[in-house]
Amino acid sequence: MNGGFGPYKVIELPGGIVISQTVTVTWLIMLLLTVFAYFASKKFNKVPDKFQNVVEILVESIYGLTKQTMGEDKINFAPYMGTLLLFIGVANVSGLFGLRPPTADVNTTLGLSIMTFFMVHYNSIKSNGIKNYMKGYLEPMPFLLPLNIIGELANPISLAFRLFGNIVGGLIIMVLLYGALGSISTSLGIGIPILQAGIPAVLHIYFDLFAGLLQSFIFTMLTMVFISMAMD
Amino acid sequence: MDGTDLIKACSAIGAGLAMIAGIGPGIGQGYAAGKGAEGVGRQPEAQGDIVRTMLLGAAVAETTGIYGLIVALILLFANPFLPR
């Protein structure tokens, strides 16, 4: 938080609770998704109009993806996976609008991956029973128990750092590029940083749009795979 | 030159060295993409499944490189060796 590329402190509440940029942008995304969900589910016509068509395609593709990855019997997970996909997707793309993506903060990504971690273990106990769950740690051989525990604990960390590293890496490269273009245009004797227009657009498309949407897809897919593997 | 300057210099070198970890994911992802292209060439009708599996594998292969990046970022921006 001391300089560098960390999120700025917006306001500090009494009691030392810091409201950083991450939190405010997350609020904005929550508002956006809530308003979108409200208008998407307000009324359904027998003959769908354009907006309803888009919403139907979105919901159907999320259900299809869940069915294909987790199997027909675990279709109940589709709403959570859709929420995860939409939230991370919008959060990553928010860099395009000049906001700081909330996923460029390890607190957000670690929170999401701890949710996945608890879902994996809760559903594993629920579907296999506590006895079989405990026995799973002693396989293939009992002395591999510490290795199995470390392996389970490494999953949420690798899940969180994959998303965080991708987004924050792109963010740092973008900030460095903007700084370099600004100082180049200053040294050329132009008052306004004219070079900052246009040139970063290509990198924005790669880092924010392509890598961001890909990472949100990968986070969701890995969550699905982990849960369905733990349940079988 | 006092101690913190030396720590800063060595941390910068360490951050550079940590990014050597990028070699591994490069090889791994290239291998995954090559095999994916092979699979699509052999079975073009299964393209959707192959691409999805390939992306998942590439993302897992990327993890070690991301660990290197995290170590480099910690050394540069949240250095644990510097006195506070």
Contacts between the chains, C-beta under 8 A, distances in Angstrom:
chain1	res1	chain2	res2	distance
A	4	B	76	7.6
A	4	B	77	4.1
A	5	B	77	6.6
A	6	B	77	7.1
A	158	B	63	5.0
A	158	B	66	8.0
A	158	B	67	8.0
A	161	B	63	7.6
A	161	B	66	5.5
A	161	B	67	6.7
A	161	B	70	5.5
A	162	B	59	6.6
A	162	B	62	6.6
A	162	B	63	5.8
A	162	B	66	5.3
A	164	B	70	7.6
A	165	B	66	3.6
A	165	B	67	8.0
A	165	B	69	4.8
A	165	B	70	5.7
A	165	B	73	7.9
A	166	B	62	8.0
A	166	B	66	7.0
A	168	B	73	7.0
A	169	B	69	5.8
A	172	B	73	7.9
A	214	B	55	6.9
A	215	B	59	7.9
A	217	B	55	7.3
A	218	B	55	6.4
A	218	B	56	6.7
A	218	B	59	4.2
A	221	B	52	7.3
A	221	B	55	7.7
A	221	B	56	5.6
A	222	B	56	7.0
A	222	B	59	7.1
A	222	B	60	7.9
A	225	B	56	7.2
